[in-house]
Amino acid sequence: MALIGDDFEYVDQRFRALTIPIAPVERLFGGCRWAEGPVWFADGGFLVWSDIPNNRLLRWLPDQGVGVFRADSNYTNGNTRDRQGRLVSCEHGGRRVTRTEVDGGITVMADLFRGKPLNSPNDVVVKSDDTVWFTDPTYGIMSDYEGHAAEPEQDGCYVFRFDPARNELSVAADDFVKPNGLAFSPDERTLYVADSGASHDPDGPHHIRAFDVGDDNILRNGRVFVEVSPGVPDGFRFDAKGNLWTSAQDGVHCYGPDASLLGKIKLPGMAANLTFGGPKRNRLFITAFDSLYSVYVAATGAQRP
């Protein structure tokens, strides 16, 4: 377990109340090609995340280290858990969103829209009403590195909403270039979605947008919440007080509810995604390039894993 050191950058004094200076960033594992999709299993006390190009899901257990959770993950990217504790995953290889049942079986939740294959589902969250929200950019079909190269068959890159009670898939937002990470505010009244279009177009978007979520689950009043630089925002999460912690080129950026940059956790590699975990949900697990990092913070994750 290598220690990276004290890499906090304080932009706003409020960030000091969110960090623990004596708790260093720890490198837990470094054997990935592109680490993504961390999800904490509170009932098992372990973390699962994706190593997309190596086509596997890995598991980290405290005091035991890292092992393979699923050897053939179908190039899984983003992961989360539903309210019943089941693993929900975005598969680049299958161009689908799946649910792993308690007995280990795989249920396909969404793979087609209007009769055509999805692009390559990227990241996913589950709302308290059991609806499943996911993004569908083209990253997984742009080459054979993170999936299978193919031409997109959808008219755009959408944010989707899946209602399992009705088995109904619908477009929640259709004006993104490369929709990526997404998360609900702690009260679920606002959905935040990253657009990482600048990853392949220097003039493309590199921001996180916010939408009001109606009682009917319709998104309204879309607006830019923050521009993330350097790099692009990928995955992100909220703490219980409404601060947004997002991946960026130089590590993790923390933004207050007023959209002001509070500070950064600096990393040697580009961060891709993150989640809160640990027994008190105060340990931030970060997937960054080829590695898995963690750091204890003075904040509690909003989402209960």
Order of alpha helices (4+ residues) and beta strands (2+ residues): beta-beta-beta-beta-beta-beta-beta-beta-beta-beta-beta-beta-beta-beta-beta-beta-beta-beta-beta-beta-beta-beta-beta-beta-beta-beta-beta-beta
